[in-house]
Amino acid sequence: MNEVNDFLYCSTPQAWIDAVVADLPTLLIDHANCEKKAASTALNLIFRYVDKPELSMKLSKLAREELRHFEQVLTLLQKRNIDFEHVSASRYAAELRKGVRTSEPHRLVDMMIVSAIVEARSCERFEAVIPVLDEELAQFYTSLLKSEARHFQVYLNFAKKYSPEDIQPRVDFFLARDRELVESNDTEFRFHSGSPVKTA
């Protein structure tokens, strides 16, 4: 996914990829949660911006795709006898959203940019883990690449559409934050976490 890799400021560290091999159940459980949250984000935007029918149409389709991915991950969990249990959310998305402005249309533009970056990072991580997964999971994550890259473009295009100014400074702002979060250490391993470190 060259467009995604060219967009992001950094690649996922090897330490995070190593953690995937060591704790695949947590990856799958949190991936399911991420797909569910992605659908929820799209639906929340539809409810908030009811005056933008084009946005609603695109995000309605996107939400359905995210829920389909959620169902697919649940099926994989069941097939592998992994319980879909509660795990705490990583700080990634919440930290990104702290930079979102509160006045309109800036809030909408920033939410589109943040959502685009989350989708881009998801796509980059799918591609990064494919070489270390078993054949079934590698095929599954390969199948997700195109849709996640498309979701990234949907959000980024809407950011451009609704912004009264050039979005690049805001894109740069959030991409810098993405890089900080991805390259830092986290005490817990999650789909969007930094490199996990063991605590005493």
Order of alpha helices (4+ residues) and beta strands (2+ residues): alpha-alpha-alpha-alpha-alpha-alpha-alpha-alpha-beta-beta
